[in-house]
Amino acid sequence: MIKVLGHKDCSFCKQAILLLATSGKSFSYVDAREPENAALIQELRDEGISTVPQIWIGNERIGGFNELKLKLSQ
C-alpha cells in the first residue's frame, strides 16, 4: 500500500496524487495539517525532514514526488 503525507496547498502533493491516480495505484492520503497527525510530523522533523509530500510504499519511506516518479518508472 502507498501512503502520501501532504497538504492541499502543496503542488508537489497534488502531482503525486495525480500520478498515482492516473497510474491506477491504490493509495491513502494523510493530511499533514490535521492535529491527529502531529506525532508523525514530529517524528519526521526529528529525522530532519520538513517537506511534503512524504511517500511510503509499504513500510519504506521513499521520499517525495521526484522519488515516486522515479520508482514508478522502473
N, C-alpha and C positions, 0 to 999 in steps of 0.2 A: 504494500500500500504506500502511496505517495502522500506526504503531508507538506502543505505550503503554509508557512507562517508569514503573514504580511499585514498590510492595511490598505483600505480602499483608495487612499490618495497616492499610492505608490505606483508609478508607471511600470517599473520592472515586475512588480507583483501582478499587475494586470496582464502583462505579457506572458508571465509564467503560467497563469491560469488559462489564458487563451491557447498557449502552446499545448498544454496538457489536454484541454478540451478538444482541440482540433486533431490531436494525435489519438484520441479515443482512450486516453489513460484515465483510470479511476483515481481520484484523489480527494483529500479532505482539505478544507481551508480553516486556518486558525487565525483569528483577528488579534494582532499583537496589541491592539489598544484596549481590548476587553480586560477588565480587572481580574477575572479568573485566570488569566494567562501571565500574571505578574511574576510568578515563580519561574516560569520558563524563560521569560525575558531577562530576569536577573541572572539566571544560570548562564545564558548566552553572554551577557555583559561580563560576567566573571571570567569567561573564556576569551574576552577581548573582542567579541562580535557585537557590532552596534548597527548593522544594516539589515534591511529586509529587501527582498524575500530571503528567508532561510528555508531550504527544502530538504526533506528527508525521503529517502527511498528505503523502506523498511526501517531498520534502526540506524542506518548510516546517514549522517548529515552530509549532503554533497556540496552545499554552498548555496549560491544564488541562481539568478536567471541564466547567466552565461554557462555555468556548470551544468545546469539542467539541459540546456540546448545542446551542449557537447555530449552529455550522457545519452540523450535520446537519438542523436545522430550516429551512435556507434552500433 
